[in-house]
């Protein structure tokens, strides 16, 4: 019975749906992940597994050890097993906003609070739900997800969807997901994702520095710098759209200005990319038909990153002290927490 209750809790944490069908797809999807997994120690010595996969898992094993010993992240059963789901993503998250708002729609639950997305283990189910939301007038964005966290309720495995990335990016994703197990604030998606993103960035910096891998460290610094530029571009236009929607004018005029802004950001991205020496990693994102929901998704992951990085700097880069400070912030009312983290300070990438 306890396990069934935990699975029901997991279903609500993954998305926030009120229908029994949604709960069961979440439960069934997670059970598929668990039953498909086996210990990494077994996989590494299994000659039937491609050598590249075994090498990547060996790298993950070392990165997990570093996460525990150097980053003070949780030491539990997570990321000690491996599951090959034979698909590119484990989940597809659905984000939705009203036509004239960049504030995402939320789905709320007693045990985990409100979340700003709804996740499906089956892409067709995600697209069907997205179609329903579009029919109701929402702007919608469906995004594939490489990993998710059960917040320590279960032993989350490493997934093939995670291993499709470079070594450094795999380590970054591992640190991000373990950070969710370190601290989670019920009902505050932006804080939770921003906190995990800060640990991802700082953890990856320290991990690569510990290996004296100058080439990988340089590539990672460049990736982070370009991701910051991408994020800054998205948040700038998110603010422009939010300002537009506050203006007293007709829906027709707002709609026209909105479309002009959505076209302009793509031009600005093209210019930005021209400074990136052929790096096209965000092309697929910008090739989509843009709407408010794309900006809501980026805001959820990066809204408090600068503020939390400033807190890390204030604590001299001491992660244990940073965790204590973050826990203090986590206990504040959401409005006060938001006010304290709404900072302009941007620590230099190190």
N, C-alpha and C positions, 0 to 999 in steps of 0.2 A: 504494500500500500504506500509506504514512504516513497519508493521509487516512482510510483505512478504520480504521486503529488509533485515530485521533483520534475518529472517530465512535463506535467501540466504547467509548472512554473516556467520551465524552459520555453514552452510554446509561447507563453505571453512575453517572455523576455526577448525572444527573437523578433517579434513584431508588435503585437498588440492587436489581436483580433477578437471579436466577440462571437464568432460562429464556431460551432463544434467541428465543422469540416476543416476550418483553418487550423484549429488545435491539432487535429489528427494528422494533418499533413506535416506539421512541425514535429510532432512526436515521431511519426514514421520516418521522416527525413533524418532526424538525429539518430534514431535507432539504426538506420542503414549505415550512417557514419561509424557508429560504435562497433557494429557487427562486422564491418569491412576491415577493421584495424587489427594489427598484430604488433608485437614488440619490435621496436627499431633494431634491437640487438639481433633478432632473428633475421630481419630483412637484410641487414648489412652483409650477412654471411650466406645469403641465398643466391646461388649462381643463376637462378632463373630470372632474377630481377636485374634490369639493365645496370651496367656499371656506373653510368652517370647518376642514376637514382641513388645507388648505394653510396656514392661519393658525396652526394648532396646531403643525405641523411647523416652521414658521419660528421659533416660540417654543422648540421643542425644540432647534433648531440653536443658538440663543443660549444656552440653558441648558447644553448640552454644552460650548460654548466656555468658559463660566464654570466648569464643573466642572474643566476642565483648568487654566485660568489662575489661578483663585482658590481651588480646593479641592485642587489637586495630585493629581487623579485621573488615571487612565491616558489617554494620547492615542494612540488606535489607530483601527482601522477600525470599531469598534463605534458604533452609533447614528448612522451616516451614511447608512443605507439605510432604506427603509420597506416594510412588508409588510402588506397587508390580508388577514387570514385569514377574514374574513366569519363570525366567530363571537365570542361575548363573552369567552372565555378561551382562552389558548394551551394551558394545561395544567390538569389536575385532579389535585391531590395527595391521596393517601390516607394518613391517619394512623390508627394503631391502638395500643391499649393493652390489657393484660389487664383483666378485669372489676374487680379490686381493686388497681389501680395507676394512677398518673398518669405513669409512665415509659413513653415510647413505644417501640414495637417498632422495631428497627433492621434495615437491610439493608446488608451490608458488602461492600466490593470492595477489591482490591489497590491500584488506582490512586488512588482518592479517599477510602478509608476508609469509615466507617459513616455513614449518613444516616437520619434519623428519619421519612422519608416516602417514598412511591413515586409518581411522576408519570406520567400518561398524556396523550397528545395527543388521545385520543378519550374523551369522557365515558362512553359506554356501556362501554368497556373498564375504566375506573376503577370504575364502579359494579359491574361483574361481579366484579372483584377484591375490592372491599369486601364483596360478598355472601359470597364464600368465607371472608374473615376473620371475618365475623359468625357464619357456620356453625361456625367453629372456636372460638367463644366470646369473641372480641375485641370491645371497644368500638371503633367506627369512625367517622371523620369524613372526608367528601370535600369539598375546598375548591377552588374555581376560582382560577386563578392568572393574573394579567395579564401577567407577564413572568418571564423566567428568565435566568440567566447561564451562559455556557459557560466562564467564568473566563479569557477571553482566548484560548482555543483557536481560536475562530471570531470573525468580525466580526458581533456580534449586531445585528439591525436593530431599529428602532422598530416597534412593532406597533399595529394598530388597537385592540387590547385595552387598550393603555396610554392611548390618547387619549380614552377614555370618561370620564376623570377631569377635574377642574378643572385649570386651567393650573398652579397651585402644586403640586397633587398629582402631575401629570405630571413636573414638575421633581424632586420628591421621589423618585419611582420611578426616574428616570434616575440620580440620585445614589446611590441604594441599590444598583442593579445594577452601576454602575461601581465601587462600593466592594468588591464581591465580587472584582473583577479586581485590586484593590489589595492585598488580603490574604485569604488563605483557609487555614484550618487543617484539614488532613486529619482527618476523623472527628469534628469538633466542630461540629455544626449550631448549637448554642446560641450559641457564640462567634461564628461566622460571621454569623449573622443579627443578633445584637445589635450587632456592629461595624458592619454595613451600616445598621442602623436609626439608630445614633448619627450616622453621616455623613449619612444622609437628613435627620434633624432639624436638625442644625447647618448643613448645606449649604443647606437650604431657607430657614432663618432669614437666612443671609447673602445669598442670592440675592434675596429679596424686599426686604431692607434696601437692597441696591445699587440697586434700582429706585425707592426712595422711594415704594413703593406701599403707603400706609398702610392702605388698605381691605383689600387682599389680605393684608398682613402681619397685620392684626388678625384676619382670618378664619382665617388659618393658625395663629396663636397659640391661638385658640379651639379649632380642630380638634385641635391637639396636646394642649391641656389636657384636652379631653374624651377623647381617646384614652388619655391617661395614667390618667384615672379609670376608663375601661373596663378597661384592662390591670390596674390595681390590684385591681379587683373580681375579675377572673378569677384572678389570682395568689393572692389571699386565699383563694378557694374551692378552688383547686388545693392550697394548703397544708392546708386543712381536710380535704380528701379524703385527702391523703397521711397525715395524722395518724390518720384513721379506719382506714385500711388497716393501720396498724401495731398497732392494738389487738387483744388476744387475745379475740375473741368469735366467735360462730358466723357462718357465711356469710349466713344468713338475717337476722340482726341487722344485719350490715354492709350488706346489700342494702337493707334498709328505711331505714337512716340515710342511705345514699347517695342514695336517691330523694328523701328529705326535703331534703337539701342542694341537689340539682339543682332542686327546686321553689323553694327559698328564694332562690337566686341570681336567678331570674327576677323574683321580687317585688322584690328589692333593685335590680335593673336598672330596673324600672318606676319606682321611687322616684327613682333617679339621673336617669333621663331626664326626669322632671318638672321638673328644675332646668335643663334645656337649651334652653328656649325653643322647643320644637317640633322639635328635631333628632331625627330617627328613623333615623339612618344605621346603627345596630346592631340595628334591629328584626328584620331577616331572620335575623341570626345567632341571636338569642334565640328566634325563632319555631320553631327546630328542636327536635327531641327531643335533649336534651343527654345527653352521656356523658363518660367520662374523656378520650377522644381530643380533644375540643374544648379542654380545658385543656392537654393536651400540646402542641397546635399553638401556642397563645398563648405558652406557656413557651419554646418553641423560638425564637421571634422576640424575646423581651423579657427572658429570664432574666438577662443580664449588662448590660443597658442602663444601669442606674444606676451600676454599678461602672465601666463604660467612660466614662460622662459625667464621673464624678469624676476619672478619669485625664486627660480633656481639660482640665478645670478646673485640675488640678495643673500642667499644661503651659501655663498661661496662655492657653488657647484657640488655641495655635499648632498647626495641623493637621499640619505636617511633624514636629514634635516628638511629637505624639500618635501618628502612624503609627509612629515609631521605638519608642515605648513599647509600642504594641500588638504590634509584631513581637517585642519581648522577651517579652511575655506568651505569644505564639504558640509560642515555643520551649520553654516550660515543660511539664512533665508535666500532663496534663489535670486531675488532682486538685489540684495546686498552683495552676494557673490559676483553677480554680473557687473555691478558697479566697480568692485575692487579689481576685476580682471580686465576692464575696458581701458587698457593702457596703450599709449603710443610707443612705449619703449620697445625697441627691437634689438635684442642682443645680437652682436655680430656672429655669423657662423664661424665656428672654431674648428 
